[in-house]
Amino acid sequence: MEIFFTDPGALDAAGVTDAQRALERHGLHAGTPFILSDDGSYDIHLNRFLWSLPTLGVRSTNSWRAYALDLLTWGRFLHEHRGKTVWQADRDDVTAFHRARRISPDPTQVISAST
């Protein structure tokens, strides 16, 4: 999985006609993050959440990036350690993620409670 960011300038340079208006018509803003799977697939439901952040009161592009990074971290954990997708996760996966991220013996992997 990898994060990308909507860039109207890059779309214009690629020859997409009136990219900014096209993005706005679909409710997207410059800097909106989206996630692609390793095989290049686009999960519409996962990315719809990221698109909706401005309507949920999350206005800062820095916060959009933070949400996308958290989703990416969760998705990678599930794939690499549990053999699952975000849509297959259950309570046991949340517990395993918490254990790995909050009380890991590797201090570089531990995150704060606020995260």
Backbone torsions as a table, in degrees:
resi	resn	phi	psi	omega
1	MET	NA	146.7	178.8
2	GLU	-147.8	147.8	178.8
3	ILE	-94.6	139.2	172.4
4	PHE	-129.9	165.5	-178.1
5	PHE	-130.0	136.8	179.7
6	THR	-63.0	127.9	-176.0
7	ASP	-134.7	95.7	-179.4
8	PRO	-57.5	-33.7	178.8
9	GLY	-62.3	-41.5	178.3
10	ALA	-67.2	-36.8	177.7
11	LEU	-65.9	-43.0	177.0
12	ASP	-59.4	-44.3	-179.7
13	ALA	-64.1	-28.9	179.5
14	ALA	-83.6	-0.3	176.8
15	GLY	93.5	10.3	176.7
16	VAL	-75.0	119.4	-176.2
17	THR	-69.8	126.1	176.5
18	ASP	50.5	55.0	-175.4
19	ALA	-57.4	-41.6	-177.0
20	GLN	-60.4	-45.5	179.4
21	ARG	-65.6	-38.5	179.1
22	ALA	-62.7	-42.9	178.9
23	LEU	-64.2	-46.2	-179.2
24	GLU	-62.8	-35.7	178.7
25	ARG	-61.1	-29.6	179.5
26	HIS	-98.6	9.9	176.4
27	GLY	77.8	19.5	-179.9
28	LEU	-103.0	150.8	179.7
29	HIS	-123.4	157.8	174.2
30	ALA	-56.6	134.9	180.0
31	GLY	90.3	-3.9	178.2
32	THR	-63.7	125.8	-179.8
33	PRO	-78.5	153.6	168.4
34	PHE	-146.4	154.4	-175.5
35	ILE	-115.8	133.7	172.9
36	LEU	-112.8	141.7	175.5
37	SER	-71.5	167.6	-179.4
38	ASP	-57.5	-29.6	179.5
39	ASP	-87.7	5.9	178.4
40	GLY	87.1	1.3	-178.9
41	SER	-75.1	155.4	-175.5
42	TYR	-117.3	115.8	179.6
43	ASP	-88.0	103.7	-175.3
44	ILE	-59.0	-37.8	-176.8
45	HIS	-71.9	-42.0	177.6
46	LEU	-63.5	-46.9	-178.2
47	ASN	-72.1	-26.1	176.4
48	ARG	-60.6	-36.6	176.0
49	PHE	-60.2	-45.9	179.9
50	LEU	-63.7	-38.4	178.0
51	TRP	-62.2	-34.3	-172.6
52	SER	-80.1	-7.1	-175.7
53	LEU	-52.1	-44.7	179.1
54	PRO	-60.4	-34.0	-179.9
55	THR	-78.6	-12.5	176.4
56	LEU	-93.8	7.4	177.9
57	GLY	92.4	4.9	178.7
58	VAL	-92.9	100.4	-172.0
59	ARG	-95.7	-26.9	-173.4
60	SER	-79.7	132.5	175.8
61	THR	-64.3	-28.2	175.6
62	ASN	-65.1	-38.8	176.9
63	SER	-68.0	-38.3	176.5
64	TRP	-57.6	-45.6	179.5
65	ARG	-62.1	-40.9	-179.5
66	ALA	-63.8	-43.7	177.3
67	TYR	-61.2	-45.2	-179.5
68	ALA	-62.7	-41.4	179.1
69	LEU	-65.2	-40.0	177.5
70	ASP	-63.3	-43.1	177.1
71	LEU	-63.3	-41.3	178.8
72	LEU	-62.4	-45.3	179.6
73	THR	-61.3	-44.9	178.7
74	TRP	-62.3	-47.8	-179.6
75	GLY	-62.4	-42.3	178.1
76	ARG	-65.4	-42.3	177.4
77	PHE	-57.8	-49.0	-178.9
78	LEU	-60.1	-44.9	-178.3
79	HIS	-66.1	-48.9	-172.9
80	GLU	-78.0	-33.8	-173.6
81	HIS	-109.4	-18.5	-175.7
82	ARG	-123.4	-10.2	180.0
83	GLY	65.6	34.2	-175.9
84	LYS	-130.8	167.2	170.7
85	THR	-100.5	172.1	178.1
86	VAL	-62.5	-26.0	-177.8
87	TRP	-82.7	-11.1	178.8
88	GLN	-102.2	-5.7	-175.0
89	ALA	-65.9	148.2	176.7
90	ASP	-134.9	-174.0	-176.8
91	ARG	-58.4	-38.1	179.1
92	ASP	-62.7	-34.2	178.3
93	ASP	-69.2	-39.2	177.5
94	VAL	-63.1	-42.4	178.1
95	THR	-62.5	-44.0	179.4
96	ALA	-64.6	-39.1	179.0
97	PHE	-64.6	-45.3	178.8
98	HIS	-58.9	-47.2	-179.7
99	ARG	-59.7	-45.3	-177.6
100	ALA	-68.3	-35.5	-174.0
101	ARG	-94.7	-23.1	-176.2
102	ARG	-106.3	-31.5	-175.4
103	ILE	-128.1	31.3	179.2
104	SER	-68.0	144.9	174.8
105	PRO	-70.0	-16.3	178.2
106	ASP	-90.6	106.9	-175.2
107	PRO	-62.5	-20.2	179.0
108	THR	-75.1	-14.8	-178.6
109	GLN	-98.0	-12.0	-176.2
110	VAL	-78.0	134.4	177.7
111	ILE	-112.9	162.8	-178.7
112	SER	-76.5	162.2	178.5
113	ALA	-62.6	-34.4	-178.3
114	SER	-66.9	-30.2	176.3
115	THR	-66.0	NA	NA
